[in-house]
Amino acid sequence: MKNKPSTIDHFNDAAKQYDERNRQLAPIINNLHFLIRLILNNIPAHARVLCVGVGTGAEILSLAETFTEWTFVGVDPSIGMIDICRERLSNVGVMNRCELINGFVHDVPDGENFDAVLSILVGHFVKREDRLNYYTSMCNRLRPNGILIDTEISFDLNSEHFPLMLNNWKAIQSLMGATPESLANLSIQLREMLTIMPPNEIEMLLNQSGIQLPVRFYQAFMIHGWYGIKK
């Protein structure tokens, strides 16, 4: 799986402003993290967790505070994000439980090494033709009965419901500081800059990748979340 270079460049440039820009979405993100902690509550006390597209480390920070014996591997193609992530993890004293890799999921060593793998708001950056391989690569790194959690922007952009949902998404983008020009072109951006797939297609691909009966546990406008156990 390869991200477009322009996507990586964007996140390198935006890394320092990323958390501030997303601060207005805290009610959504905090709720998502709360549910993720509940889903993972019963995995082993000394669990090993892989965070794909780790960004600035929000998921690791959320989990490390609650589960003090877990260890983490975070991978991200943006060196800017990795640098900010390392700084944040060091500032709260959990970097000693973490390993950070500048790369993609396939750059994480092969093997069933993880009790849980998280892909939080990453999948929509992966091209359609690479999506099954992306999910499969994560599943292959899970131990038997390990849990995969995937959240991403997902919607049927050709459905009759999309115009109404687009208005909601414009409200989200406005909170994040979008310009009037950007809002006017939002539909085009969603179709051309990202790879947004309908939920039923994502569920089918997750199942094909080796995840049993993926459960849709979360929705906030177009942000959907699934979890499932490795077959």
Buried (B, 14 or more C-beta within 10 A) or exposed (E): BEBEEEBBEBBBEEBEEBBEEBEEBEEBBEEBBEBBBEBBEEBEEEBBBBBBBBBBBBBBBBBBEEBEEBBBBBBBBBBBBBBBBBEBBEEEEBBEBBEBBBEBBBEBEEEEBBBBBBBBBBBBBBEEEBBBBBBBBBBBBBBEEBBBBBBBBBBBBEEEEBEEBBEEBBEBBBEEEBEEEBBEBBBEEBEEBBBBBBBEEBBBBBBEBBBEEBBBBBEBBBBBBBBBBBE
